């Protein structure tokens, strides 16, 4: 049985060196892949966190828009705006 990385018995020294070079490149590629997979997991977690924060901010914005709409519908606000229009200023 031939060990991994060993050239066939009838192969020259160039073949054995090439096999070792390819195995080294394979090991480097696997290490790079492992690091990239870890980075992908970290970025997916960050995206999830940012999406949750965006959802929270949308709900806060909707709450504040409802609050402003309630103020603008109030009798006191409307009366204040009518007085401002009489004075020549409107928002």
mmCIF file as gemmi writes it, N, C-alpha and C atoms, coordinates in Angstrom:
data_model
loop_
_atom_site.group_PDB
_atom_site.id
_atom_site.type_symbol
_atom_site.label_atom_id
_atom_site.label_alt_id
_atom_site.label_comp_id
_atom_site.label_asym_id
_atom_site.label_entity_id
_atom_site.label_seq_id
_atom_site.pdbx_PDB_ins_code
_atom_site.Cartn_x
_atom_site.Cartn_y
_atom_site.Cartn_z
_atom_site.occupancy
_atom_site.B_iso_or_equiv
_atom_site.pdbx_formal_charge
_atom_site.auth_seq_id
_atom_site.auth_asym_id
_atom_site.pdbx_PDB_model_num
ATOM 1 N N . UNK Axp A 1 ? 0.848 -1.176 0 1 0 ? 1 A 1
ATOM 2 C CA . UNK Axp A 1 ? 0 0 0 1 0 ? 1 A 1
ATOM 3 C C . UNK Axp A 1 ? 0.89 1.234 0 1 0 ? 1 A 1
ATOM 4 N N . UNK Axp A 2 ? 0.526 2.18 -0.797 1 0 ? 2 A 1
ATOM 5 C CA . UNK Axp A 2 ? 1.324 3.38 -0.953 1 0 ? 2 A 1
ATOM 6 C C . UNK Axp A 2 ? 0.847 4.435 0.041 1 0 ? 2 A 1
ATOM 7 N N . UNK Axp A 3 ? 1.79 5.118 0.695 1 0 ? 3 A 1
ATOM 8 C CA . UNK Axp A 3 ? 1.389 6.145 1.653 1 0 ? 3 A 1
ATOM 9 C C . UNK Axp A 3 ? 0.989 7.407 0.904 1 0 ? 3 A 1
ATOM 10 N N . UNK Axp A 4 ? 0.157 8.184 1.567 1 0 ? 4 A 1
ATOM 11 C CA . UNK Axp A 4 ? -0.314 9.419 0.952 1 0 ? 4 A 1
ATOM 12 C C . UNK Axp A 4 ? 0.871 10.364 0.763 1 0 ? 4 A 1
ATOM 13 N N . UNK Axp A 5 ? 0.927 11.029 -0.364 1 0 ? 5 A 1
ATOM 14 C CA . UNK Axp A 5 ? 2.005 11.958 -0.637 1 0 ? 5 A 1
ATOM 15 C C . UNK Axp A 5 ? 3.208 11.31 -1.281 1 0 ? 5 A 1
ATOM 16 N N . UNK Axp A 6 ? 3.209 10.01 -1.334 1 0 ? 6 A 1
ATOM 17 C CA . UNK Axp A 6 ? 4.343 9.322 -1.942 1 0 ? 6 A 1
ATOM 18 C C . UNK Axp A 6 ? 4.07 9.153 -3.421 1 0 ? 6 A 1
ATOM 19 N N . UNK Axp A 7 ? 5.103 9.321 -4.191 1 0 ? 7 A 1
ATOM 20 C CA . UNK Axp A 7 ? 4.976 9.14 -5.635 1 0 ? 7 A 1
ATOM 21 C C . UNK Axp A 7 ? 4.964 7.648 -5.947 1 0 ? 7 A 1
ATOM 22 N N . UNK Axp A 8 ? 4.384 7.269 -7.044 1 0 ? 8 A 1
ATOM 23 C CA . UNK Axp A 8 ? 4.435 5.86 -7.45 1 0 ? 8 A 1
ATOM 24 C C . UNK Axp A 8 ? 5.892 5.412 -7.581 1 0 ? 8 A 1
ATOM 25 N N . UNK Axp A 9 ? 6.148 4.131 -7.414 1 0 ? 9 A 1
ATOM 26 C CA . UNK Axp A 9 ? 7.535 3.645 -7.435 1 0 ? 9 A 1
ATOM 27 C C . UNK Axp A 9 ? 8.287 3.981 -8.72 1 0 ? 9 A 1
ATOM 28 N N . UNK Axp A 10 ? 7.602 4.054 -9.852 1 0 ? 10 A 1
ATOM 29 C CA . UNK Axp A 10 ? 8.284 4.327 -11.113 1 0 ? 10 A 1
ATOM 30 C C . UNK Axp A 10 ? 8.344 5.822 -11.447 1 0 ? 10 A 1
ATOM 31 N N . UNK Axp A 11 ? 7.869 6.691 -10.533 1 0 ? 11 A 1
ATOM 32 C CA . UNK Axp A 11 ? 7.869 8.134 -10.776 1 0 ? 11 A 1
ATOM 33 C C . UNK Axp A 11 ? 9.226 8.715 -10.414 1 0 ? 11 A 1
ATOM 34 N N . UNK Axp A 12 ? 9.575 9.784 -11.107 1 0 ? 12 A 1
ATOM 35 C CA . UNK Axp A 12 ? 10.845 10.448 -10.845 1 0 ? 12 A 1
ATOM 36 C C . UNK Axp A 12 ? 10.747 11.406 -9.673 1 0 ? 12 A 1
ATOM 37 N N . UNK Axp A 13 ? 11.863 12.025 -9.306 1 0 ? 13 A 1
ATOM 38 C CA . UNK Axp A 13 ? 11.874 12.956 -8.173 1 0 ? 13 A 1
ATOM 39 C C . UNK Axp A 13 ? 11.017 14.196 -8.418 1 0 ? 13 A 1
ATOM 40 N N . UNK Axp A 14 ? 10.846 14.583 -9.658 1 0 ? 14 A 1
ATOM 41 C CA . UNK Axp A 14 ? 10.02 15.748 -9.979 1 0 ? 14 A 1
ATOM 42 C C . UNK Axp A 14 ? 8.555 15.489 -9.625 1 0 ? 14 A 1
ATOM 43 N N . UNK Axp A 15 ? 8.098 14.288 -9.886 1 0 ? 15 A 1
ATOM 44 C CA . UNK Axp A 15 ? 6.709 13.926 -9.581 1 0 ? 15 A 1
ATOM 45 C C . UNK Axp A 15 ? 6.468 13.958 -8.086 1 0 ? 15 A 1
ATOM 46 N N . UNK Axp A 16 ? 7.412 13.419 -7.315 1 0 ? 16 A 1
ATOM 47 C CA . UNK Axp A 16 ? 7.266 13.424 -5.859 1 0 ? 16 A 1
ATOM 48 C C . UNK Axp A 16 ? 7.249 14.833 -5.299 1 0 ? 16 A 1
ATOM 49 N N . UNK Axp A 17 ? 8.107 15.689 -5.841 1 0 ? 17 A 1
ATOM 50 C CA . UNK Axp A 17 ? 8.141 17.088 -5.389 1 0 ? 17 A 1
ATOM 51 C C . UNK Axp A 17 ? 6.835 17.793 -5.742 1 0 ? 17 A 1
ATOM 52 N N . UNK Axp A 18 ? 6.309 17.497 -6.917 1 0 ? 18 A 1
ATOM 53 C CA . UNK Axp A 18 ? 5.054 18.121 -7.355 1 0 ? 18 A 1
ATOM 54 C C . UNK Axp A 18 ? 3.899 17.669 -6.457 1 0 ? 18 A 1
ATOM 55 N N . UNK Axp A 19 ? 3.894 16.396 -6.1 1 0 ? 19 A 1
ATOM 56 C CA . UNK Axp A 19 ? 2.844 15.884 -5.219 1 0 ? 19 A 1
ATOM 57 C C . UNK Axp A 19 ? 2.917 16.574 -3.859 1 0 ? 19 A 1
ATOM 58 N N . UNK Axp A 20 ? 4.124 16.731 -3.319 1 0 ? 20 A 1
ATOM 59 C CA . UNK Axp A 20 ? 4.276 17.418 -2.034 1 0 ? 20 A 1
ATOM 60 C C . UNK Axp A 20 ? 3.82 18.866 -2.131 1 0 ? 20 A 1
ATOM 61 N N . UNK Axp A 21 ? 4.139 19.523 -3.233 1 0 ? 21 A 1
ATOM 62 C CA . UNK Axp A 21 ? 3.729 20.906 -3.447 1 0 ? 21 A 1
ATOM 63 C C . UNK Axp A 21 ? 2.199 21.012 -3.492 1 0 ? 21 A 1
ATOM 64 N N . UNK Axp A 22 ? 1.58 20.091 -4.199 1 0 ? 22 A 1
ATOM 65 C CA . UNK Axp A 22 ? 0.114 20.093 -4.307 1 0 ? 22 A 1
ATOM 66 C C . UNK Axp A 22 ? -0.539 19.807 -2.958 1 0 ? 22 A 1
ATOM 67 N N . UNK Axp A 23 ? 0.049 18.887 -2.186 1 0 ? 23 A 1
ATOM 68 C CA . UNK Axp A 23 ? -0.501 18.607 -0.857 1 0 ? 23 A 1
ATOM 69 C C . UNK Axp A 23 ? -0.376 19.821 0.051 1 0 ? 23 A 1
ATOM 70 N N . UNK Axp A 24 ? 0.719 20.547 -0.069 1 0 ? 24 A 1
ATOM 71 C CA . UNK Axp A 24 ? 0.898 21.768 0.722 1 0 ? 24 A 1
ATOM 72 C C . UNK Axp A 24 ? -0.159 22.804 0.321 1 0 ? 24 A 1
ATOM 73 N N . UNK Axp A 25 ? -0.365 22.969 -0.976 1 0 ? 25 A 1
ATOM 74 C CA . UNK Axp A 25 ? -1.395 23.899 -1.452 1 0 ? 25 A 1
ATOM 75 C C . UNK Axp A 25 ? -2.778 23.476 -0.976 1 0 ? 25 A 1
ATOM 76 N N . UNK Axp A 26 ? -3.026 22.182 -0.962 1 0 ? 26 A 1
ATOM 77 C CA . UNK Axp A 26 ? -4.309 21.673 -0.478 1 0 ? 26 A 1
ATOM 78 C C . UNK Axp A 26 ? -4.498 21.997 1.003 1 0 ? 26 A 1
ATOM 79 N N . UNK Axp A 27 ? -3.447 21.811 1.789 1 0 ? 27 A 1
ATOM 80 C CA . UNK Axp A 27 ? -3.523 22.124 3.219 1 0 ? 27 A 1
ATOM 81 C C . UNK Axp A 27 ? -3.768 23.61 3.433 1 0 ? 27 A 1
ATOM 82 N N . UNK Axp A 28 ? -3.082 24.459 2.656 1 0 ? 28 A 1
ATOM 83 C CA . UNK Axp A 28 ? -3.304 25.906 2.761 1 0 ? 28 A 1
ATOM 84 C C . UNK Axp A 28 ? -4.734 26.267 2.363 1 0 ? 28 A 1
ATOM 85 N N . UNK Axp A 29 ? -5.216 25.65 1.313 1 0 ? 29 A 1
ATOM 86 C CA . UNK Axp A 29 ? -6.587 25.921 0.85 1 0 ? 29 A 1
ATOM 87 C C . UNK Axp A 29 ? -7.605 25.532 1.915 1 0 ? 29 A 1
ATOM 88 N N . UNK Axp A 30 ? -7.371 24.399 2.555 1 0 ? 30 A 1
ATOM 89 C CA . UNK Axp A 30 ? -8.305 23.972 3.609 1 0 ? 30 A 1
ATOM 90 C C . UNK Axp A 30 ? -8.279 24.93 4.787 1 0 ? 30 A 1
ATOM 91 N N . UNK Axp A 31 ? -7.103 25.432 5.144 1 0 ? 31 A 1
ATOM 92 C CA . UNK Axp A 31 ? -7 26.396 6.243 1 0 ? 31 A 1
ATOM 93 C C . UNK Axp A 31 ? -7.707 27.701 5.887 1 0 ? 31 A 1
ATOM 94 N N . UNK Axp A 32 ? -7.513 28.155 4.664 1 0 ? 32 A 1
ATOM 95 C CA . UNK Axp A 32 ? -8.196 29.371 4.212 1 0 ? 32 A 1
ATOM 96 C C . UNK Axp A 32 ? -9.698 29.155 4.232 1 0 ? 32 A 1
ATOM 97 N N . UNK Axp A 33 ? -10.146 27.993 3.781 1 0 ? 33 A 1
ATOM 98 C CA . UNK Axp A 33 ? -11.58 27.684 3.771 1 0 ? 33 A 1
ATOM 99 C C . UNK Axp A 33 ? -12.145 27.676 5.185 1 0 ? 33 A 1
ATOM 100 N N . UNK Axp A 34 ? -11.396 27.101 6.135 1 0 ? 34 A 1
ATOM 101 C CA . UNK Axp A 34 ? -11.841 27.06 7.528 1 0 ? 34 A 1
ATOM 102 C C . UNK Axp A 34 ? -11.984 28.478 8.083 1 0 ? 34 A 1
ATOM 103 N N . UNK Axp A 35 ? -11.009 29.327 7.788 1 0 ? 35 A 1
ATOM 104 C CA . UNK Axp A 35 ? -11.074 30.719 8.26 1 0 ? 35 A 1
ATOM 105 C C . UNK Axp A 35 ? -12.243 31.474 7.631 1 0 ? 35 A 1
ATOM 106 N N . UNK Axp A 36 ? -12.442 31.273 6.338 1 0 ? 36 A 1
ATOM 107 C CA . UNK Axp A 36 ? -13.548 31.945 5.645 1 0 ? 36 A 1
ATOM 108 C C . UNK Axp A 36 ? -14.902 31.469 6.17 1 0 ? 36 A 1
ATOM 109 N N . UNK Axp A 37 ? -15.019 30.175 6.458 1 0 ? 37 A 1
ATOM 110 C CA . UNK Axp A 37 ? -16.274 29.669 7.029 1 0 ? 37 A 1
ATOM 111 C C . UNK Axp A 37 ? -16.551 30.335 8.379 1 0 ? 37 A 1
ATOM 112 N N . UNK Axp A 38 ? -15.512 30.5 9.18 1 0 ? 38 A 1
ATOM 113 C CA . UNK Axp A 38 ? -15.67 31.193 10.464 1 0 ? 38 A 1
ATOM 114 C C . UNK Axp A 38 ? -16.077 32.639 10.273 1 0 ? 38 A 1
ATOM 115 N N . UNK Axp A 39 ? -15.473 33.301 9.305 1 0 ? 39 A 1
ATOM 116 C CA . UNK Axp A 39 ? -15.818 34.699 9.025 1 0 ? 39 A 1
ATOM 117 C C . UNK Axp A 39 ? -17.256 34.811 8.526 1 0 ? 39 A 1
ATOM 118 N N . UNK Axp A 40 ? -17.679 33.865 7.708 1 0 ? 40 A 1
ATOM 119 C CA . UNK Axp A 40 ? -19.062 33.863 7.225 1 0 ? 40 A 1
ATOM 120 C C . UNK Axp A 40 ? -20.022 33.724 8.398 1 0 ? 40 A 1
ATOM 121 N N . UNK Axp A 41 ? -19.717 32.829 9.338 1 0 ? 41 A 1
ATOM 122 C CA . UNK Axp A 41 ? -20.584 32.663 10.514 1 0 ? 41 A 1
ATOM 123 C C . UNK Axp A 41 ? -20.639 33.95 11.334 1 0 ? 41 A 1
ATOM 124 N N . UNK Axp A 42 ? -19.492 34.617 11.507 1 0 ? 42 A 1
ATOM 125 C CA . UNK Axp A 42 ? -19.483 35.876 12.259 1 0 ? 42 A 1
ATOM 126 C C . UNK Axp A 42 ? -20.301 36.946 11.544 1 0 ? 42 A 1
ATOM 127 N N . UNK Axp A 43 ? -20.163 37.028 10.229 1 0 ? 43 A 1
ATOM 128 C CA . UNK Axp A 43 ? -20.91 38.043 9.473 1 0 ? 43 A 1
ATOM 129 C C . UNK Axp A 43 ? -22.417 37.746 9.483 1 0 ? 43 A 1
ATOM 130 N N . UNK Axp A 44 ? -22.786 36.476 9.417 1 0 ? 44 A 1
ATOM 131 C CA . UNK Axp A 44 ? -24.211 36.124 9.496 1 0 ? 44 A 1
ATOM 132 C C . UNK Axp A 44 ? -24.783 36.511 10.845 1 0 ? 44 A 1
ATOM 133 N N . UNK Axp A 45 ? -24.012 36.308 11.906 1 0 ? 45 A 1
ATOM 134 C CA . UNK Axp A 45 ? -24.47 36.711 13.244 1 0 ? 45 A 1
ATOM 135 C C . UNK Axp A 45 ? -24.622 38.227 13.306 1 0 ? 45 A 1
ATOM 136 N N . UNK Axp A 46 ? -23.674 38.944 12.714 1 0 ? 46 A 1
ATOM 137 C CA . UNK Axp A 46 ? -23.75 40.42 12.717 1 0 ? 46 A 1
ATOM 138 C C . UNK Axp A 46 ? -24.964 40.889 11.928 1 0 ? 46 A 1
ATOM 139 N N . UNK Axp A 47 ? -25.214 40.271 10.782 1 0 ? 47 A 1
ATOM 140 C CA . UNK Axp A 47 ? -26.392 40.638 9.986 1 0 ? 47 A 1
ATOM 141 C C . UNK Axp A 47 ? -27.664 40.402 10.79 1 0 ? 47 A 1
ATOM 142 N N . UNK Axp A 48 ? -27.737 39.274 11.486 1 0 ? 48 A 1
ATOM 143 C CA . UNK Axp A 48 ? -28.908 38.993 12.321 1 0 ? 48 A 1
ATOM 144 C C . UNK Axp A 48 ? -29.086 40.036 13.399 1 0 ? 48 A 1
ATOM 145 N N . UNK Axp A 49 ? -27.997 40.436 14.013 1 0 ? 49 A 1
ATOM 146 C CA . UNK Axp A 49 ? -28.049 41.459 15.054 1 0 ? 49 A 1
ATOM 147 C C . UNK Axp A 49 ? -28.512 42.797 14.475 1 0 ? 49 A 1
ATOM 148 N N . UNK Axp A 50 ? -27.977 43.156 13.316 1 0 ? 50 A 1
ATOM 149 C CA . UNK Axp A 50 ? -28.368 44.419 12.688 1 0 ? 50 A 1
ATOM 150 C C . UNK Axp A 50 ? -29.826 44.397 12.227 1 0 ? 50 A 1
ATOM 151 N N . UNK Axp A 51 ? -30.283 43.252 11.753 1 0 ? 51 A 1
ATOM 152 C CA . UNK Axp A 51 ? -31.692 43.147 11.352 1 0 ? 51 A 1
ATOM 153 C C . UNK Axp A 51 ? -32.608 43.298 12.559 1 0 ? 51 A 1
ATOM 154 N N . UNK Axp A 52 ? -32.209 42.717 13.683 1 0 ? 52 A 1
ATOM 155 C CA . UNK Axp A 52 ? -33.008 42.858 14.906 1 0 ? 52 A 1
ATOM 156 C C . UNK Axp A 52 ? -33.039 44.318 15.351 1 0 ? 52 A 1
ATOM 157 N N . UNK Axp A 53 ? -31.885 44.977 15.277 1 0 ? 53 A 1
ATOM 158 C CA . UNK Axp A 53 ? -31.826 46.394 15.662 1 0 ? 53 A 1
ATOM 159 C C . UNK Axp A 53 ? -32.675 47.246 14.714 1 0 ? 53 A 1
ATOM 160 N N . UNK Axp A 54 ? -32.62 46.938 13.429 1 0 ? 54 A 1
ATOM 161 C CA . UNK Axp A 54 ? -33.428 47.675 12.451 1 0 ? 54 A 1
ATOM 162 C C . UNK Axp A 54 ? -34.917 47.475 12.735 1 0 ? 54 A 1
ATOM 163 N N . UNK Axp A 55 ? -35.313 46.265 13.073 1 0 ? 55 A 1
ATOM 164 C CA . UNK Axp A 55 ? -36.718 46.014 13.426 1 0 ? 55 A 1
ATOM 165 C C . UNK Axp A 55 ? -37.135 46.807 14.649 1 0 ? 55 A 1
ATOM 166 N N . UNK Axp A 56 ? -36.26 46.861 15.637 1 0 ? 56 A 1
ATOM 167 C CA . UNK Axp A 56 ? -36.557 47.652 16.837 1 0 ? 56 A 1
ATOM 168 C C . UNK Axp A 56 ? -36.698 49.133 16.486 1 0 ? 56 A 1
ATOM 169 N N . UNK Axp A 57 ? -35.786 49.65 15.665 1 0 ? 57 A 1
ATOM 170 C CA . UNK Axp A 57 ? -35.852 51.06 15.289 1 0 ? 57 A 1
ATOM 171 C C . UNK Axp A 57 ? -37.109 51.363 14.472 1 0 ? 57 A 1
ATOM 172 N N . UNK Axp A 58 ? -37.527 50.416 13.62 1 0 ? 58 A 1
ATOM 173 C CA . UNK Axp A 58 ? -38.779 50.621 12.874 1 0 ? 58 A 1
ATOM 174 C C . UNK Axp A 58 ? -39.972 50.705 13.817 1 0 ? 58 A 1
ATOM 175 N N . UNK Axp A 59 ? -39.98 49.863 14.846 1 0 ? 59 A 1
ATOM 176 C CA . UNK Axp A 59 ? -41.104 49.905 15.787 1 0 ? 59 A 1
ATOM 177 C C . UNK Axp A 59 ? -41.085 51.196 16.607 1 0 ? 59 A 1
ATOM 178 N N . UNK Axp A 60 ? -39.899 51.67 16.981 1 0 ? 60 A 1
ATOM 179 C CA . UNK Axp A 60 ? -39.793 52.949 17.706 1 0 ? 60 A 1
ATOM 180 C C . UNK Axp A 60 ? -40.261 54.088 16.811 1 0 ? 60 A 1
ATOM 181 N N . UNK Axp A 61 ? -39.846 54.066 15.545 1 0 ? 61 A 1
ATOM 182 C CA . UNK Axp A 61 ? -40.277 55.095 14.602 1 0 ? 61 A 1
ATOM 183 C C . UNK Axp A 61 ? -41.785 55.081 14.435 1 0 ? 61 A 1
ATOM 184 N N . UNK Axp A 62 ? -42.38 53.905 14.278 1 0 ? 62 A 1
ATOM 185 C CA . UNK Axp A 62 ? -43.837 53.813 14.122 1 0 ? 62 A 1
ATOM 186 C C . UNK Axp A 62 ? -44.546 54.345 15.367 1 0 ? 62 A 1
ATOM 187 N N . UNK Axp A 63 ? -44.01 54.046 16.545 1 0 ? 63 A 1
ATOM 188 C CA . UNK Axp A 63 ? -44.599 54.539 17.784 1 0 ? 63 A 1
ATOM 189 C C . UNK Axp A 63 ? -44.55 56.066 17.831 1 0 ? 63 A 1
ATOM 190 N N . UNK Axp A 64 ? -43.428 56.635 17.457 1 0 ? 64 A 1
ATOM 191 C CA . UNK Axp A 64 ? -43.289 58.102 17.49 1 0 ? 64 A 1
ATOM 192 C C . UNK Axp A 64 ? -44.129 58.77 16.417 1 0 ? 64 A 1
ATOM 193 N N . UNK Axp A 65 ? -44.281 58.12 15.275 1 0 ? 65 A 1
ATOM 194 C CA . UNK Axp A 65 ? -45.162 58.676 14.246 1 0 ? 65 A 1
ATOM 195 C C . UNK Axp A 65 ? -46.61 58.68 14.721 1 0 ? 65 A 1
ATOM 196 N N . UNK Axp A 66 ? -47.022 57.613 15.423 1 0 ? 66 A 1
ATOM 197 C CA . UNK Axp A 66 ? -48.381 57.595 15.987 1 0 ? 66 A 1
ATOM 198 C C . UNK Axp A 66 ? -48.553 58.704 17.024 1 0 ? 66 A 1
ATOM 199 N N . UNK Axp A 67 ? -47.523 58.932 17.826 1 0 ? 67 A 1
ATOM 200 C CA . UNK Axp A 67 ? -47.574 59.975 18.846 1 0 ? 67 A 1
ATOM 201 C C . UNK Axp A 67 ? -47.721 61.346 18.187 1 0 ? 67 A 1
ATOM 202 N N . UNK Axp A 68 ? -46.933 61.619 17.137 1 0 ? 68 A 1
ATOM 203 C CA . UNK Axp A 68 ? -47.039 62.9 16.433 1 0 ? 68 A 1
ATOM 204 C C . UNK Axp A 68 ? -48.402 63.053 15.753 1 0 ? 68 A 1
ATOM 205 N N . UNK Axp A 69 ? -48.895 61.977 15.19 1 0 ? 69 A 1
ATOM 206 C CA . UNK Axp A 69 ? -50.214 62.038 14.551 1 0 ? 69 A 1
ATOM 207 C C . UNK Axp A 69 ? -51.287 62.361 15.58 1 0 ? 69 A 1
ATOM 208 N N . UNK Axp A 70 ? -51.176 61.797 16.774 1 0 ? 70 A 1
ATOM 209 C CA . UNK Axp A 70 ? -52.148 62.084 17.828 1 0 ? 70 A 1
ATOM 210 C C . UNK Axp A 70 ? -52.067 63.55 18.243 1 0 ? 70 A 1
ATOM 211 N N . UNK Axp A 71 ? -50.845 64.075 18.331 1 0 ? 71 A 1
ATOM 212 C CA . UNK Axp A 71 ? -50.694 65.493 18.682 1 0 ? 71 A 1
ATOM 213 C C . UNK Axp A 71 ? -51.315 66.368 17.605 1 0 ? 71 A 1
ATOM 214 N N . UNK Axp A 72 ? -51.028 66.059 16.342 1 0 ? 72 A 1
ATOM 215 C CA . UNK Axp A 72 ? -51.541 66.874 15.243 1 0 ? 72 A 1
ATOM 216 C C . UNK Axp A 72 ? -53.058 66.797 15.121 1 0 ? 72 A 1
ATOM 217 N N . UNK Axp A 73 ? -53.666 65.713 15.597 1 0 ? 73 A 1
ATOM 218 C CA . UNK Axp A 73 ? -55.126 65.591 15.573 1 0 ? 73 A 1
ATOM 219 C C . UNK Axp A 73 ? -55.78 66.267 16.778 1 0 ? 73 A 1
ATOM 220 N N . UNK Axp A 74 ? -54.984 66.645 17.769 1 0 ? 74 A 1
ATOM 221 C CA . UNK Axp A 74 ? -55.567 67.187 18.994 1 0 ? 74 A 1
ATOM 222 C C . UNK Axp A 74 ? -56.146 68.585 18.756 1 0 ? 74 A 1
ATOM 223 N N . UNK Axp A 75 ? -57.141 68.908 19.55 1 0 ? 75 A 1
ATOM 224 C CA . UNK Axp A 75 ? -57.82 70.202 19.461 1 0 ? 75 A 1
ATOM 225 C C . UNK Axp A 75 ? -56.851 71.329 19.805 1 0 ? 75 A 1
ATOM 226 N N . UNK Axp A 76 ? -56.022 71.125 20.789 1 0 ? 76 A 1
ATOM 227 C CA . UNK Axp A 76 ? -55.079 72.165 21.213 1 0 ? 76 A 1
ATOM 228 C C . UNK Axp A 76 ? -54.094 72.476 20.077 1 0 ? 76 A 1
ATOM 229 N N . UNK Axp A 77 ? -53.575 71.443 19.401 1 0 ? 77 A 1
ATOM 230 C CA . UNK Axp A 77 ? -52.642 71.66 18.299 1 0 ? 77 A 1
ATOM 231 C C . UNK Axp A 77 ? -53.321 72.421 17.161 1 0 ? 77 A 1
ATOM 232 N N . UNK Axp A 78 ? -54.512 72.013 16.824 1 0 ? 78 A 1
ATOM 233 C CA . UNK Axp A 78 ? -55.233 72.685 15.728 1 0 ? 78 A 1
ATOM 234 C C . UNK Axp A 78 ? -55.515 74.144 16.067 1 0 ? 78 A 1
ATOM 235 N N . UNK Axp A 79 ? -55.887 74.394 17.313 1 0 ? 79 A 1
ATOM 236 C CA . UNK Axp A 79 ? -56.139 75.778 17.721 1 0 ? 79 A 1
ATOM 237 C C . UNK Axp A 79 ? -54.848 76.592 17.659 1 0 ? 79 A 1
ATOM 238 N N . UNK Axp A 80 ? -53.749 76.012 18.087 1 0 ? 80 A 1
ATOM 239 C CA . UNK Axp A 80 ? -52.468 76.718 18.042 1 0 ? 80 A 1
ATOM 240 C C . UNK Axp A 80 ? -52.077 77.015 16.595 1 0 ? 80 A 1
ATOM 241 N N . UNK Axp A 81 ? -52.331 76.094 15.692 1 0 ? 81 A 1
ATOM 242 C CA . UNK Axp A 81 ? -51.99 76.323 14.285 1 0 ? 81 A 1
ATOM 243 C C . UNK Axp A 81 ? -52.873 77.404 13.674 1 0 ? 81 A 1
ATOM 244 N N . UNK Axp A 82 ? -54.145 77.44 14.054 1 0 ? 82 A 1
ATOM 245 C CA . UNK Axp A 82 ? -55.025 78.502 13.542 1 0 ? 82 A 1
ATOM 246 C C . UNK Axp A 82 ? -54.551 79.86 14.024 1 0 ? 82 A 1
ATOM 247 N N . UNK Axp A 83 ? -54.139 79.94 15.276 1 0 ? 83 A 1
ATOM 248 C CA . UNK Axp A 83 ? -53.611 81.205 15.801 1 0 ? 83 A 1
ATOM 249 C C . UNK Axp A 83 ? -52.321 81.596 15.079 1 0 ? 83 A 1
ATOM 250 N N . UNK Axp A 84 ? -51.476 80.625 14.795 1 0 ? 84 A 1
ATOM 251 C CA . UNK Axp A 84 ? -50.225 80.927 14.075 1 0 ? 84 A 1
ATOM 252 C C . UNK Axp A 84 ? -50.521 81.429 12.661 1 0 ? 84 A 1
ATOM 253 N N . UNK Axp A 85 ? -51.508 80.834 12.011 1 0 ? 85 A 1
ATOM 254 C CA . UNK Axp A 85 ? -51.868 81.285 10.656 1 0 ? 85 A 1
ATOM 255 C C . UNK Axp A 85 ? -52.397 82.713 10.677 1 0 ? 85 A 1
ATOM 256 N N . UNK Axp A 86 ? -53.166 83.029 11.719 1 0 ? 86 A 1
ATOM 257 C CA . UNK Axp A 86 ? -53.661 84.392 11.844 1 0 ? 86 A 1
ATOM 258 C C . UNK Axp A 86 ? -52.502 85.378 12.005 1 0 ? 86 A 1
ATOM 259 N N . UNK Axp A 87 ? -51.449 84.948 12.658 1 0 ? 87 A 1
ATOM 260 C CA . UNK Axp A 87 ? -50.277 85.8 12.865 1 0 ? 87 A 1
ATOM 261 C C . UNK Axp A 87 ? -49.343 85.765 11.649 1 0 ? 87 A 1
ATOM 262 N N . UNK Axp A 88 ? -49.659 84.927 10.662 1 0 ? 88 A 1
ATOM 263 C CA . UNK Axp A 88 ? -48.854 84.88 9.442 1 0 ? 88 A 1
ATOM 264 C C . UNK Axp A 88 ? -47.771 83.824 9.439 1 0 ? 88 A 1
ATOM 265 N N . UNK Axp A 89 ? -47.761 82.927 10.383 1 0 ? 89 A 1
ATOM 266 C CA . UNK Axp A 89 ? -46.76 81.854 10.402 1 0 ? 89 A 1
ATOM 267 C C . UNK Axp A 89 ? -47.474 80.517 10.444 1 0 ? 89 A 1
ATOM 268 N N . UNK Axp A 90 ? -47.027 79.616 9.595 1 0 ? 90 A 1
ATOM 269 C CA . UNK Axp A 90 ? -47.623 78.271 9.592 1 0 ? 90 A 1
ATOM 270 C C . UNK Axp A 90 ? -46.511 77.226 9.519 1 0 ? 90 A 1
ATOM 271 N N . UNK Axp A 91 ? -46.707 76.107 10.165 1 0 ? 91 A 1
ATOM 272 C CA . UNK Axp A 91 ? -45.746 75.003 10.088 1 0 ? 91 A 1
ATOM 273 C C . UNK Axp A 91 ? -46.183 74.014 9.063 1 0 ? 91 A 1
